[in-house]
Amino acid sequence: MNAPIRDPVSNLGGTGLQAHVRSDERGIDLTVEIAPGETVAVMGPNGAGKSTLLSCIAGVLQPDHADIRLDGTVLADSSTRRWVPPHRRGTALLSQDPLLFPHLDAGENVAFGPRSAGTPRAAARQLAHRWLSDVGVGELAHRRPAELSGGQAQRVALARALAGNPDLLLLDEPMAALDVSVAPELRRLLRDVLAERTTLLITHDVLDALALADRVMIVQDGRVAESGPTSEVLSRPRSSFGARVAGLDLLRGFMRHGSVVTKDGHTVAGLTDEAIEDGASAVAVFSPSSVSVHLGPPGGSPRNVLRSVVTHVETQGERVRVRTEVADAEVTLAAATELDLVPGRTVHLVVKATEVRLHPA
């Protein structure tokens, strides 16, 4: 990157984004709030409602109910039937497809937004050149989209999104279509760009969340399953998808005498950072690497023994991820071979109580 991003950011003095959208047809009812200059990553399985939420905020999809406010300006209000069109919302959308105009070169693509807003041609060209330089592709200003690589095209698309100085930046998996060798470089660029911008990021990649987001919101079945600081959600997940993203095991149930009892009757003891009343919904979270696998009941009296059946076995270098109906375990290749861990085999999973964390659900 040739220079630090230096465009004045108008939204830092505002109130950020407050949005509530409901679509009966799509089965979503979601609320999101983003403080000025904050980046919130929305994660969840396919079909959970992530892209629907983004489309409603962008104004390209009108749901059954919407109450959307950006820096105090009402963008949508079902009670008064107010619906601001997309081009007047002060938002910019960057998706995994750059969607550049094929008949315009890179400079003209970036200048298009400012020109549409009434910026004089010369000033728009100067602004475009500056943004292209800031995202590291200033020398490509005269190339058409067909002459750009995927990473170059996405940088041009980012410059175009930022050239209009949006109050809200909407990112819909912007690195999903990029080669693995290109994505890290764009991720570093975005980290600099998003440092002072109000941003909603849709992603499936935990690296995007860790590198770019201040907070993470997990969406499942059209509802917010959990939300919080990125480090907390990914280290202490309270939803099944959050645990899967973080690579952790999560068992859900209710508290009884200091342990979590699952609907299948498993009792899991562990440590807790806060008091959880008996009968309250709770989750037990632990790392697959802390789980040992036995073919028969283990000797001694370990507190957490989970009888289960192997469903999948995945080799990951020198380690093997053993997936069962109850939880995952991570063992050495030698151990997996010795125990003959194959789908359908009954096993006993053992995890020390000191390796388990209990949280309110």
ZIURTA-V296697 format. One line per field, one symbol per residue. ss: DSSP state (A for helix, B for strand, O for the rest). A space follows every 50 residues. Layout:
# ZIURTA-V296697
ss = ???
This chain:
# ZIURTA-V296697
ss = OOOOOOOOOAAAAOOOBBBBBBBOOOOBBBBBBBOOOOBBBBBOOOOOOA AAAAAAAAOOOOOOBBBBBBOOBBBBBOOOOBBOOAAAOOBBBBBOOOOO OOOOBAAAAAAAAAAAOOOOAAAAAAAAAAAAAAOOOAAAOOOBAAAOOA AAAAAAAAAAAAAOOOOBBBBBOOOOOOOAAAAAAAAAAAAAAAAAOOBB BBOOOAAAAAAAOOBBBBBBOOBBBBBBBAAAAAAOOOOAAAAAAAOBBB BBBBBBOOBBBBOOOOBBBOBBOOOOOOOOBBBBBBBAAABBBBOOOOOO OOOOBBBBBBBBBBBBOOBBBBBBOOOBBBBBAAAAAAAOOOOOOBBBBB BOAAAOBBBBO
